[in-house]
Amino acid sequence: MNKSELLAQARKDIPEISVEEVRKLVDAKANVKLVDVREQAEFDEGYVPGATFIPRGFLELRIEDKVPRDSDVIIYCAGGTRSLLAGETLKRMGYTNVRSMAGGFTKWKDAGNPWQKPQSLTAAQRNRYSRHLLIPEVGEAGQLKLLNAKVLCIGAGALGSPVALYLAAAGVGTIGIADADTVDESNLQRQILHTTDRVGTPKTESAKATLNALNPEVKVIEHRVRVDRDNAMELFKQYDLIVDGSDNFSTRYLVNDVCVILNKPQVHGSIFRFDGQVTTFVPHQGPCYRCLFPEPPPPEFAPSCQEAGVLGVLPGVIGVMEAIEAIKIILGKGTTLSGRLIAYDALKQTFRELKFKRDPDYLACGKHPMTELPEYTEVSCSMPVRKSA
């Protein structure tokens, strides 16, 4: 069968729909799925608003992840030829309601219909994030979400190090680092953002140098402050998501309370000797930190890392899990740890999942959530621990 015969057969099998009819359906917000099967360079020059982009060469591989089989599908290309052939493909795959837009995007645009030019990745970005682009749950749209995201890391220490490194590697466009400390030699056993030659350097400065060496595109904003009651509200307003790697309970309760008031999602991690914990708090949808730990433990039950120690590689495990949670929240994919806490025991190499619920009567996120910040009592460090028998 030659080209002409192939197209003639496609026209018999696949109904065509005019751009005028498509416009009416779009304006009426009809339940139709527009699928753009042109090449990336063509799509970058403009597309029909609301269209799902799947290049013709990837149609068979990606269509089922993005468009259900029972959908009312309208395919378009540049002029209406490739879309007919794509329709034949979908018909063979079991799609029963497929039409091709006659004249394609060219006729749509020439008729004065609305179109838009997408934000797109550069050639260098497509190369850097190529492995992300192969994942249907990420793809170019997801990578653009990452590039446009703003994440604040509380602390540039043990947990903040792997979190910030992996967020930068993933292409999170803006990363804020809040930390008032300087690099100490004792940090280097676990805080992998820093190096020996930076001892005495502000941690935010050291972090920025490391992150930009890994990914020069990432905008790293230094906040050389200790997050406290006076600055947290204005600081958090600048970001979409907060990742908490702090090492004291007063800061953890503060971070929680500000996130509840501002309705900011928060990823939380903590470490102690050989044990780690990680969870996610989504205000007004799931429980908050105070639902999990209503009150801080007495100081004698919460020794500092300086007193108790911590295995140097442990924060790598917990920090990476925090980074994964942050990326899922940005992408809007998967199931977060909201309402679930993962407890990791490095000595036994075991993970436990503990479920906890939102307390509707609690001050922070209940029926009458807090609107002002309380006073906070300083308690160090890591995780609540029970007194030995």
C-alpha positions in Angstrom: 0.0 0.0 0.0 1.5 3.4 -1.0 1.2 6.7 0.7 -2.0 7.8 -1.1 -3.7 4.5 -0.5 -2.7 4.6 3.1 -4.2 8.1 3.6 -7.3 7.2 1.7 -7.9 4.3 4.0 -7.2 6.4 7.0 -9.8 9.0 5.9 -12.4 6.1 5.6 -11.6 4.8 9.1 -11.0 8.1 11.0 -13.7 10.8 10.9 -12.5 14.4 10.4 -13.7 17.4 12.4 -13.3 21.0 11.3 -11.5 23.6 13.3 -14.8 25.5 13.7 -16.4 22.5 15.4 -13.4 21.9 17.6 -13.5 25.6 18.6 -17.1 25.2 19.7 -16.3 22.2 21.7 -13.4 24.0 23.4 -15.5 27.0 24.2 -18.2 24.8 25.6 -15.6 23.0 27.7 -16.8 19.8 26.3 -15.4 16.5 27.7 -12.9 16.0 24.8 -9.2 15.2 24.8 -7.1 17.2 22.4 -3.9 15.3 21.5 -1.1 17.1 19.6 1.0 14.6 17.7 3.5 17.0 16.2 7.3 17.1 16.9 8.8 19.0 19.9 10.0 21.9 17.7 6.6 22.4 16.2 4.9 22.2 19.6 7.3 24.8 21.0 6.1 27.3 18.4 2.5 27.1 19.7 -0.4 24.7 20.5 -4.1 24.6 21.1 -4.8 25.5 24.8 -5.5 22.4 26.8 -4.0 19.9 24.3 -2.0 16.9 25.5 1.4 16.8 23.7 2.5 13.3 22.6 4.9 13.3 19.6 3.8 10.8 16.9 6.9 8.6 17.5 5.9 8.1 21.1 2.2 7.8 20.7 1.9 4.1 21.3 4.2 4.3 24.3 2.6 7.2 26.1 -1.1 7.6 25.1 -2.4 5.1 27.7 -0.7 6.9 30.5 -2.4 10.2 29.6 -5.6 9.5 27.8 -8.2 6.8 28.9 -9.4 4.5 26.1 -13.0 5.6 26.5 -12.2 9.3 25.9 -13.6 11.4 23.1 -10.2 12.0 21.4 -9.4 14.7 18.8 -6.0 14.4 17.3 -4.2 17.2 15.4 -0.9 17.7 13.7 0.3 20.6 11.5 -1.9 20.0 8.5 -4.1 17.1 9.2 -2.2 14.2 7.7 -0.2 12.7 10.5 -3.2 13.0 12.7 -5.2 10.6 10.4 -2.4 8.1 10.6 -2.2 8.5 14.4 -5.9 7.9 14.6 -5.5 4.6 12.8 -2.9 3.7 15.4 -5.3 4.5 18.3 -8.1 2.6 16.7 -5.9 -0.5 16.6 -5.1 0.1 20.2 -8.8 0.0 21.2 -9.7 3.7 21.2 -13.2 3.8 19.7 -14.0 7.5 19.6 -11.2 9.2 17.7 -11.4 12.1 15.2 -8.8 14.1 13.3 -8.8 17.9 13.1 -8.9 18.8 9.4 -6.3 21.3 8.5 -4.4 20.8 11.7 -2.8 23.5 13.9 -2.0 25.6 10.8 -5.7 26.1 9.9 -6.6 26.5 13.6 -4.1 29.4 13.9 -4.9 31.0 10.5 -8.6 31.1 11.5 -7.8 33.3 14.4 -8.5 30.8 17.1 -6.7 31.1 20.5 -3.3 29.4 20.8 -0.4 29.7 23.2 3.3 29.2 23.2 4.6 26.8 25.9 7.3 27.4 28.3 9.8 24.9 27.1 13.1 23.4 28.0 16.3 24.5 26.3 18.4 21.9 24.4 20.9 22.0 27.3 18.1 21.4 29.9 16.7 18.5 27.8 20.1 16.9 27.9 20.7 17.5 31.6 17.2 16.2 32.6 16.9 13.6 29.9 16.3 10.7 32.3 13.4 12.7 33.9 11.9 13.3 30.5 11.6 9.6 29.9 9.4 9.1 32.9 5.7 9.6 32.0 5.0 10.9 35.5 7.6 13.7 35.1 8.2 14.4 31.4 8.7 18.0 30.2 5.7 19.3 32.0 6.9 17.9 35.3 10.4 19.2 34.7 9.1 22.7 34.1 7.2 22.4 37.4 10.5 21.6 39.2 12.2 24.4 37.5 9.5 26.8 38.6 9.3 25.6 42.1 10.7 27.4 45.2 11.7 25.3 48.1 13.1 26.5 51.5 15.5 24.2 53.3 15.6 24.8 57.1 19.2 24.0 57.9 22.3 23.3 55.8 23.4 20.6 58.1 23.1 16.8 58.2 19.6 16.6 56.7 19.7 19.8 54.7 22.8 18.6 52.8 21.3 15.6 50.9 18.0 17.3 50.6 19.5 20.4 48.9 21.9 18.4 46.7 19.2 16.2 45.3 16.7 19.0 44.8 19.4 20.9 42.9 20.3 17.9 40.9 16.6 17.4 40.0 16.4 20.9 38.8 14.3 22.7 41.4 14.7 26.2 40.2 14.9 28.1 43.5 16.3 26.7 46.7 16.4 28.8 49.8 18.9 27.9 52.6 18.2 29.1 56.1 21.1 28.6 58.5 23.0 31.0 60.8 25.9 28.7 61.6 29.4 28.4 60.1 31.1 25.2 59.0 32.9 23.3 61.8 35.3 20.5 61.3 33.0 18.2 63.3 30.2 18.8 60.8 32.1 17.1 57.9 31.4 13.6 59.1 27.8 13.9 57.9 27.2 17.4 56.3 28.2 16.6 52.8 27.4 20.1 51.4 30.6 21.3 53.1 34.4 20.7 52.6 37.5 20.9 54.8 38.7 24.1 53.1 35.4 25.9 54.1 35.7 25.4 57.8 34.7 28.8 59.4 32.7 29.7 56.3 29.0 30.5 56.7 27.0 27.3 55.9 24.7 29.1 53.5 27.7 30.3 51.5 29.3 26.9 51.4 25.9 25.3 50.4 25.5 27.8 47.6 28.9 27.0 46.2 28.3 23.3 46.3 24.8 23.5 44.8 25.8 25.8 42.0 28.9 23.7 41.2 26.5 20.8 40.7 23.8 22.8 38.8 24.7 26.3 37.8 21.0 27.0 36.8 19.6 26.7 40.3 19.0 30.0 42.1 20.3 29.5 45.6 19.1 32.1 48.1 21.1 32.5 51.3 19.2 33.3 54.5 21.9 33.7 57.1 19.5 33.7 60.0 18.2 31.4 62.6 14.6 30.8 61.8 12.6 32.3 64.7 9.3 33.7 65.7 10.2 37.2 64.3 11.3 36.2 60.8 9.6 32.9 59.9 6.3 34.2 58.6 7.9 36.6 56.0 10.6 34.1 55.1 8.1 31.2 54.4 5.8 33.4 52.3 8.5 33.4 49.6 8.4 29.7 49.0 6.0 27.0 47.8 7.3 24.2 50.1 9.3 23.9 53.3 11.7 21.1 54.1 12.6 20.9 57.7 16.0 19.6 58.7 16.3 21.5 62.0 17.8 19.9 65.1 15.7 21.3 67.9 12.1 21.1 68.9 11.3 24.8 69.3 12.2 25.3 65.6 10.1 22.2 64.6 7.0 23.5 66.3 7.6 27.0 64.9 8.0 25.6 61.3 4.8 23.5 61.8 2.8 26.4 63.1 3.9 28.9 60.4 3.1 26.3 57.7 -0.3 25.7 59.1 -1.1 29.5 59.2 0.3 30.0 55.7 -1.1 26.7 54.3 2.4 25.6 53.1 3.2 21.9 52.8 6.1 20.7 54.9 8.4 17.7 54.7 9.9 16.8 58.1 12.9 14.6 59.0 14.8 13.9 62.2 17.8 11.7 63.2 19.3 10.3 66.4 22.2 8.0 66.7 21.1 5.1 64.4 17.5 6.1 64.1 15.7 8.4 61.7 12.1 9.5 61.0 10.5 11.2 58.0 6.9 12.4 57.3 5.0 15.0 55.4 2.5 17.5 56.7 -0.2 19.0 54.4 -2.0 21.7 56.3 -5.8 21.4 56.5 -5.8 18.1 54.6 -3.8 15.8 57.0 -2.4 15.9 60.5 0.4 18.4 61.5 3.5 18.0 63.7 1.5 18.8 66.8 -1.0 16.0 66.0 2.0 13.6 66.1 3.9 15.2 69.0 1.4 17.5 70.9 4.1 18.7 73.3 7.9 18.7 73.3 9.6 16.1 75.5 11.4 17.2 78.7 15.0 18.3 78.1 16.4 15.2 79.8 14.6 13.0 77.3 16.0 14.9 74.3 19.8 14.9 74.4 21.6 16.9 71.8 23.6 15.4 68.9 26.7 16.7 70.6 25.8 14.6 73.6 24.3 11.5 71.9 26.0 11.4 68.5 24.7 10.4 65.1 25.9 7.9 62.5 27.3 9.9 59.7 25.5 8.1 56.8 22.1 8.1 58.5 21.1 11.6 57.4 21.8 10.5 53.8 19.0 8.0 54.0 16.5 10.3 55.7 17.5 13.4 53.7 17.0 11.5 50.4 13.5 10.4 51.5 12.7 14.0 52.4 13.9 15.1 48.9 11.7 12.4 47.3 8.7 13.7 49.2 9.4 17.3 48.2 9.7 16.3 44.5 6.4 14.3 44.6 4.6 17.3 46.1 6.0 19.6 43.4 5.0 17.2 40.6 1.6 16.3 42.2 2.4 12.6 41.7 2.3 9.6 44.0 1.1 9.3 47.6 2.9 11.5 50.2 3.6 10.5 53.7 0.8 12.7 55.1 -0.6 10.8 58.0 2.2 8.3 58.0 5.6 8.4 59.6 8.5 6.2 58.4 10.8 5.1 61.2 14.2 3.8 60.1 16.6 1.7 62.2 20.0 1.6 60.6 21.4 -1.1 63.0 18.6 -3.5 61.9 18.2 -2.0 58.4 14.4 -1.9 58.9 11.7 0.5 58.1 8.4 0.8 60.1 5.3 2.7 59.1 3.4 4.4 61.8 0.0 6.0 61.0 -1.4 9.0 62.9 -4.5 11.1 62.5 -5.4 14.7 62.5 -6.8 15.9 65.8 -9.9 18.1 64.9 -9.9 19.6 68.3 -6.2 20.5 68.4 -5.1 24.1 68.5 -2.8 24.1 65.4 -4.8 22.6 62.6 -8.2 21.6 64.1 -11.6 23.2 63.9 -10.2 26.5 65.1 -6.7 26.6 63.8 -4.1 29.1 65.2 -3.7 32.4 63.6 -0.9 33.7 65.7 2.3 32.2 66.8 2.8 31.2 70.5 6.0 31.5 72.4 8.5 28.6 72.1 10.7 27.0 74.6 14.1 25.9 73.5 14.6 22.1 73.6 17.4 20.3 71.7 17.8 18.0 69.5 16.8 15.2 67.3 13.8 12.9 68.0 11.6 12.2 71.0 13.3 9.3 72.9 11.9 7.3 75.8 13.7 7.1 79.1 15.4 3.8 79.6 13.8 1.4 82.0 
